[in-house]
């Protein structure tokens, strides 16, 4: 019993028992490919966060290994991602200046706080909290973030100084400093960007023409940044472009990730805790969506609460190994999946590969232009920009459209943290508004059946002495008064009505406020000489009503089916000659 319980928290004990040679080979091949891809990506996302390049590598070593132990996805590749890196820069940029030790410590502490929050959510099984971020809002936020990220990298493409936490500030700063552009940097940045855009769709057909296997061609299309990095390093070194003003990554410490300790300053924690919560939730939503998509392709199961523990452990690992907040990345996870990764061990092997890169390859990074890393980021994030969500939500739900549009505009105008916070608040408010005015319908019997449908949509049989109201929402404090008003309006000035039936087939819960409203409806209808009945009440709802002694005060009956209720009440009316 103990081992089963332990394996729930250590998924490695589940898949590790069936590990074999074939699985090892598949995982090693995937690890090699993902390692090659991750080296430029990790450096680029550290640059995006305003941190030293080596921190991108550090954030991709221990966190991946820890996720392999605690995570449930067999393909998810954990590390720095664009949106979380941008949010990191926004959070710590308010506390310290980039390039300072205080800035680095703030990033490490942010990773620690994010890890603790994710870990607590997992242990307390609070993964459902991520549901407060609706998919349209997430899509809008990622689209706006992608635009901001791309705009923020233009300064590296142009070789100028520019800053700002929102699109307007960035554009103004870029325009003001555009005259200082370094044309060697522009040449490298534009060439790398054009190549990377072409590589996304052009490398695969080219490799296929050369007779390369399809699976390899598909993977090759994903590692275009490696070719861009190698080519631009060579060009910079041959022509000494660093001396001509091209900004380079420069010295990157050679060695394994250092042991780092997050700050335990109360003032710093207070400043970062809100950002840590937002980063944790956004990171989890992005990660779990990728993990579940890939798992479904192999008919595997993802445990959201255990994923929280896995991601929490990864972030805590990043904090103690010189990294910054991490989560599961879409592009690298897809590459990991396509490359044939069978278990999370592929992530552990990737960590080993990145550790070797930190030990032996960092001297080669000295001549890497920052413009190349900026091009890598721009191409990656612009693929996330999707304005079609506006068209889809406009056609399907105006309320969702408002939420998406507001999220995009607020993120672009005021920054990522306020944008995602506004998205959450707007989503919750829209949900409350919708559920406070639920759809209600007077229903009648479909001829020749026991089905009851909306009288405004179908030709149905009704009884003048009976009104049946179907409410298509659970009843709680926000819509209880709406129900009262709707029923009172239905019976007003209708002396022939002797029975009102509340059809509860869509009601999954009734809270205390709603119960009081139902009791008030019962009393009001009794005063009018009308009996109040319920039908098709679900078991859990009925259990609560029984505990509240509701049935003792009910003027009518609670029927198992709507058809039974109508049959019995219509007979009663016929017998009593209701008028």
N, C-alpha and C positions, 0 to 999 in steps of 0.2 A: 504493500500500500504506500509506503514511504517513497519508494523509487518512482512510482507512477506520479505521485504528487510533485516530486522533484523535477521530473521530466517536463511537467507543465511549465515550469519556470526556466528550464534549461533544455530548449528544443534540440540542442546538439546531442542529447542522450537518446532522442528518438531517431533522427536520421543517421546518427553515427553508428548505430547497431547494424545497419545494412550497407555500410560503406564498403566498396570493393574496388578492384583495379580499374575497371571500366569507368566507374564514377570518378576516380582519381585523375585519369587521363582527360576526361571531359572538363573537369574543374580546372586543371592546369592550363589547358588550351585557352579556356575563357579568361583565366587570370592574366595570362600573357597579353592577350588582346586588350583587356580593360586597363591593364597597367600602362600600356603604350598610350592609350587614349587619355588616361587620368593625369599623366604628368603635365601636359600643357593646360588641361582644364583646371587642375588644382592651383597652378601658378596664376592662371587668369583670374580665378575667383578670389584669391588672396588680394590681387591687385584691385579688384572691384570693391572689396571690403576696406581698402585703404591700408592693408597690412603688408608686412614683408613677404616676399614671394615664398620663402621656405615654409611659412605657416600654412600655406595651402597644401604642401606635401605632408606636413605634420598632422594636419586635420584629416588626412586620408589614410593614415597607417593604423594607429591604435583603434580609432573608432570603427573601422571596417572589421578588425579582428574581434572586437567586443560584440559587434552586431552578429557576427557569425556564430557566437556562443548563445546569445540571448534572443535573436530575432527568429521569426517564423518563415520569412520569405526565402525561397531558395535561389532567387535571381536578383533581389534588390542590392544595388551597390550604393553604399553609404559614403557620404563625403560632402564637401562644400557644393552648394548649388547657387544659381544666379540670384533668385529672389531672396533667399535667406542671407546671402552675402550682402545684398543691397540693404536689407533691413538691419543687418549688423552695423554697416557703415552709418546708417541713419541714427541708430541707437547710441553708439559710442562717440559719434561725431559731435553730439551735444555735450559730451563730458570732457573730451581731450582732443588735441590736434593730431592729425595723422602724422606718423613718423616718430612720435614721442613714446617713451616707455609707459606712460599713463594710458595711452591709446591701446597698446598691446595688452596691458593688464586688464583693461576694461573688456576687451574682446574675450580673453580667457575666462574672466568672471562671468560674462554673459553666457558662454558655453556651459559653465558650471550650473548657473541658475536654470538655464533651459533644461539641462539634464535632470536636475532635482525635480523640477516641475513635471517633466514627462514621466519620470520614475514614480512619483507620487500618484499621478493620474493612472498609471498602469496598475500599481498595487491596489488602489482603491477602485479599480475597474470603472474609470470615468471617461473611457474612450468616446462615449456618446456625446460628450460636450463638443466635439469637433463638428457635430451635426448642425450646430448653430451657424456654421458657415455654409450657406447654400452653394450648390454648384455654379449657378449663374454669377453669384457674387465673387466666387473664387476665380472664375473665368475672366470677369471684368477686372479684378485686381491684378491677375497675372498679365493681362494685356497692357494695362496701364504701367505696371512695373517694368515690363519688357521695353516699352517706349522710353521710360526714364533711364533704364540701364543703358540702352543703346545710345541715348543722347549723352549720358555721362562718359561714355568711352570715346566720344568724338575728340575730346581734348588730347587723348593719347594718339589718335589717328593724325591729328593736326600738329602735335608737338607743342601745345600751348598750355597755359594755366587757365583753369575754369573750375567753378564749383557751384553748388546749389543743391537743395534737398527736394526741389520740385522742378517740373518741366520749364516753367517760366523763368525761374532763376538760372537754370542751366543754359537756356537759349540766350538770354541776355548776356550772360558771362561769356559764352562762346562767341557771340557776335562782337562783343567789346574787345576780345583778345585775338580774333581771327587774323589780324594784320601781323601778328608775331609768328605765324605758322612757319614751321621748318619744312622745306620742300623735300628734303631727303626722307624725313619722317612720313610726310604725306604720300610719297611714292611707295614706301614700304607698306604703310597702312592700307592704302587703297588697293594695291596689288594683292596683298594678303586677303583682304575682304572679298575682292572679286573672285580670287581662286577658291576661297572657302565656300562661297555661294555656288560656284560651278561644281565643286567637289561633292556637294550634297546629292547632286543628281547626275553628274557627269562621270565620276570615277567608276561607278558600277558598270555602265554600258561599255566603257573603255576596257575594263578588266575582262568583261565577258567576251569582247571581240578578240582579246588576246588568249582566249581559251582557258581562263581561270575558272575554277568551280564556282557555282552560283553562291554557295554559302560564304566562300572567301570574298567574293566580289561585294556581297552585301555588307560584310564586316569592313572591307577596305574603304567603302564609302563613308564609314563613321570615323575613320582615323585620319581624315584630311588635315586636321590641325597639326599632326606630327610632321607631315611633309612641309607645311608652311613654316613651322618652327625651325626645322633643319635647314631649309633653304635660306631663310632670312638671317639665321645665325651665321651661315657661311658667307653671305653677301656683306654683312656688317664687318665680319672679321677680315675678309679680303680687302675691302676698300676703306677700312678704318673709319666707318661712318659715325662711331661714337665721338670721334674728335670733331665731327661736323655738326654736332648738336642733336644727334639721334639719341633719345633717352633709352638707356639699357637697364635690364634687370640688375646687372652688376654682381657683386660678390654675394653668393648664397652659401651659408655655412655648410660645410661638408660633415655629415654624421647623422646619427639616429636622432629621433625627436628627444629634446631635453625634458627633464622632469620640471614641471612648472606648478606653481601653487596659485590658485585664484585668490583674489583679495577678499577679506572678510570684513571690510569696512562697511559699517551700517549705512553710511551716507551713500556709498556707491551702490549698495544693494537696493536701496530705496529708489535710486535714479534708474536702475536697470530692470527692476522686477516687472514692470508693465511691458517693456519691450520683450523680455524673456518669455512672458506668457504668450504674446502675439506670435513671436518667432516659433515657439513650441507648437502652437496650434496650427499655424500655416504649414510648418514643416511636416507635422504629422498628417495633415490632410493630403498634402502633395505625395508623401511617402506611401500612405496606405492605399491611395488610388492606383499608384503604379504597381504596388505589390499585389493587390487584388486582381488587377488586369492581367498581369503575367501569370499569377497562380491559376487563374481560370483556364488558361490555355493548356494547362497540364492537369486540370481537375484536382488541384490541391487547395487546401484551406488555409486562410490567413486568420490568425487570432489578433484582433485589434488591440486588446489590452496587453497582450504579450509584446506586440509591436511597440507599444509605448515604453515598455521596459527595455526592449532592445535599443530603441532610439535614445532613451534616457541614459543608458549605459554608454552608448557611443559618444554622447555629448560630454558626459563626465570624463570619459577617457580623453576627449579632445582637450578639456580644460587642464588635465594633468600632463599633457604631452605637447604643449605649445601650440594648440589649435584654436579654432573658433567654431561657432555653432554649425552643425552638420545635419543632414537628413538624407533620405533616399532620393537619388537623382533619376530623372526620367531617361535621358539619353544614354547614360552609362549602364543603367539597368537593362535597357532594351538590348544594348550591345552584349552585355553579360548573358542575357537570355538567348540571343541569336547565336552566340559563340558556343552554346551548349552547356552552360553551367547547370549542374545537377543538384548541387547542395550549397549551403552557405559557406562551405569550405573554400569555394572559389574566391570568396571575399578575403578569407584568411591568406590564401596564396597571393592575392593581389597586394595585400598589406606587406608581404615579404618582398614582392617585386618593387614596391615603392620604397621600402626601406633600403634595398640595394641601390635604387636610383639616388636616394639621399646620400648614400655612402660614396658612390663612385661617379655619378653623372653630373652632380651640381656644378663642377668647374666649367662644364660646357655651356651652362645656362648664362654665364657672365655676359656673353655677346647677344643674348636674346633681346630684341627690341620690344619695348612695352607696347608699341603699335601693333605688333603681331598678336600679343595676348588680347589687346583691345578688340582686334578683328575677330578673334576666336569667340569672345564674349558676345559681340554684336550679332554675329551670324547665329549663334546658339539661341539668343533671347528673341530675336526677331521672328523666329519660327514659332514662338509662343504667342505672338500678337495675333489675335483673332477677333476682328470686329463683327464677324458673322453672328456672334452671340447676341448682338443688338437686334439684328433682323429676326432671329429665331424667337427671342423673348417678346419682341413687339407683336409678332404674329400669334404667339401662344398665350402670353400673360402680360398685360400692361403693368401689373404690379411688379413682376420680376424685371421687366424692362426698366422701370424706374430705379430699382435697386442696383441693377448693373450699370446703368448710365451714371447714377450718383456715385457709385464706387469708382468708376473710371475717372470722372471729372474731379472728385475730391482727391484721389491719389495723384493725378497729374498736377493739380493746383496746390495741394498742401502737403504732399509727401506720403510715403508708403504707410507709416504707422497710423496716421489719421484716416487714410483711405480704407485700410482693412478694418479699423475700429468702426468707422461709419458704415461699412458694408454689413458688419455683424449687427449693429444697432438697427439699421434700416430693415434687414431681413427679419429680425425679431418683431419689429413694429408692424411690418406688413403682415406677418403671420398672425399677430394679435388682432390686427384690424380685420383680416379675412375671417378668422375664427370667431370674432365678436359679432359678426353678421353672417352666420352660416346660411347655406342654402336650405330653404324649407319649402315643402310642397304639400298641397292638399292632394290626397291620392284616392283613387277609386279602383274597382275591380276590372281587370281586363276580361272581357266576355269569354266564357268557356274555359276559364282557368282560375287558379287560386293566387294569381299574381296581382299586385297592386302598384299602379304607376301614376305619375303626375297627371292631373286632370287637364293641364294646359298642353301636354304633349301627346296624349293618347285619347282614343275614344274609349271611355270607361263607364262602368255602372256606379252610380252614387246613390245614397239614401238621404232624403231631405232632413231626416231627424238625426243623422250621424255625420260628424266631420272627423276625418282622419288626417292628422298632420304628421308628416315624416320629416324629421330633422337630420340632416346629413353631417353631423359633427358631434363630437363628445361635448358634454355640457359642463361648463366651469364658470368661474366668476365673471369672465369677460363677456360671455354671451347669455348668461342667465336672464338678465332683464330683457334682452331682445326676444327671447322665447316667450316671456310673460306678455309683452306688448303684442306680439304676433298673434297669440291665441285670443287675447281679449279683442283684438280687431276683427278676428274671424267670426266671433260669436255676437259681436255688437249688433243690435237691432235685428236679430234673427231668432224670433220667438219659437220657431219650429224646431230648433236644434235642442235635442235632449241628451245627446251623448257626444263627448269629445274623446277621441283615441289618439294618444301620442305613440306613433310607431317608432320604436327605438332600435331598429335593425342596424343602424349606422352609429349607435352610441356605444363607445367603448369605455366610457368613464363618466361618472357624475360626482362632482366635488361637493363640498358642504354648502357653498353658496348656491349652487344649482339646485341642490336638494331643498333648500329653503324656498327657492323660487317655485319649484314644483308643488311644494306644500301650499304656497300662497295661491298658485293657480287652482289647486283643488278647492281651497276655501272659497275663493272668489266664484268659481263655477257652481259650487253648492248654493251659494247665495242667489245665483241666477236660476236655480232649479235644474242644473245640468250635472250629469254624472261624468266623472273624469276617469279614464281608463288608460292603461299602458299595454302595449303588445310587443312581442318578440324582444324582450329584455334579455341581454346576455348574462350568462351565469355569474361572472365576477361582479357585474353591476347589481344583479339581483341579490347577491350575498350581502353587499353593503346596504342595500335598501332594507333588507330583513334585519340587519343589526341596528338600524335606525328606527325600527318599528314603524316604517312608513306605511306598510299595508294596513295597519290597524286604523289609520286615519283616512285612508283613501276611500272616496265615495263610491268608486266603481271597482273594477277587477283588473288583475294583471293576467293577460292571456298569452298562451304559448305561441299562438300564431295570429296574424292579422285576420286571416280568413275566418278562423274560429270566432274571433271577436265580433266581426261583422254579422256572421250568421246568427249568433246568440242575441246580439243587441237588436238586430232587425226583427227577429221573432218576438222579442220583448215589446218592441214598439208596436208591432202588429197586434199583439195580444192586448196591450194597454191602450190601443187606438191613439197613439201619439199624434198630436196636432201642433 
